[in-house]
Amino acid sequence: MSKFNATRIRPAVTLLVTTTALAANAHGLPGHVRDERSELFLLGVSLRDVSKDTFYERAGARVERFCALVRGLAVSGPGWLTDVLRWLRADGNLRTAPLVAAAEFAAARRSTPDPDQLVATVVDAVLQRADEPGELVAYWTTPYGMAPKGVKKGIARAVIRLYDEYCLSKYDRDGLGFRFPRAVESAAVAGHAQGRRH
């Protein structure tokens, strides 16, 4: 006989949380305003394909909004953003959004000192597959040119961790702008690491 699954079960405590409408949504109906962190998280998990338009927003505007949020939080909340980007790539199983965010994170922190090597940590955490260092270098090179030291260190850590013979045969193919050797070269991986893995 069940002890807890009865027909007259009542909750012991009720929630005393109320929400109030703070803004109007796209239809003019009551909506709620999000802070930067919740906006970035929701946009990050829904940004599976950066080249597709959504019902309310063009792809370019959406990516620019995402990049602006990342650049803002890279300065105001770098620890939280580091954890979110690591989660988006590892547990969230997203590739493009964390990769773009890591590059924009590095771009926003170029003028600030980085004694903890936070940029390198973020870049290394986001790169989880052997073809992603080349993707990051290609994304970075288009708007910014040569990669700064933090990005190079992060790519170098990832290259040492990710590159082996199997990945070379699987992911290094013709038609890529940044093949494995060029990604290694742009990351300035130390000679002993190149000899060990290649």
Summary of the structure (lengths in Angstrom):
residues: 198
radius of gyration: 21.5
end to end distance: 66.0
largest distance: 71.9
contacts: 551
relative contact order: 0.09
helix: 57%
strand: 2%
